[in-house]
Amino acid sequence: MLTRRLPRRGDFSSQEDLENKITEFAVRYNTTAKPIAWKYDARAEHARHLARCQREQAHQDTYLQAA
């Protein structure tokens, strides 16, 4: 998060300036931060994986039969 929000190397006049900007960022971010709502369905992901494997296997079988 920090690397996406703070400017890049060379944008600070000193190490102390960089440290102050990082501290200011952390304080500001922590006052407005909200928890991340994870939306991961392992069963649906597993079903997609199995379907992909079946498609790949069918493609390989077709290729081998044509050869």
N, C-alpha and C positions, 0 to 999 in steps of 0.2 A: 504494500500500500504506500509506504513512504517513498519508494523509488519512483512511483508513478506520479506523485503529487508534488514533490520538491524539484526545484530546478537542478540542472546537471553540474558536473565538475566545472570549476571556474566561475561559478555564479556567486561565490562567497568571498568576502574580503580577507577572512582569516578562519582559522579553525574554531575560534571562539564564536564567530558569526555563524558558522555552520552548526555548532552545538546549540546555539540559541534558537536557530530556525527549527532544528529538529525537536527541541523541547516545546517550542510554541506550537508546532504541528501536532505533537502527541497530546498536548493539553486540549487543543481545539478539537482534534479528532475524537478523543475520549469523551468529550462532553456531548457530542452529537451521534456517536456510534450506536448502531442497533445490531442486535444479534442476527446472524445469517440464518435464514430459514432453509435448511437443506431439504431438497426434494429429490431423493434418490429412491427408486423402487427396484430393489435387487431382483425380484422375480421377473419384472418386465425386462430388465437388462439381460438377465439370463435367457429369457425367451428370445430376445433379439439375437443374442450370441448363437444360440442353437439354430435359429433360422438361417443365420449367415453361414454357419458351418455346413448346413444341409445344402444351401445353394452352391457353395464352393465345391462340395463333394459331387453334386449333380453335374456341375460344369466340368470337373475333372473326368468323371465317368463318360460324359459325352465326347470329350476330347480323346480319351483313350479308345473309345469304340470307333471313332472316325479314323484313327491312325492305322 
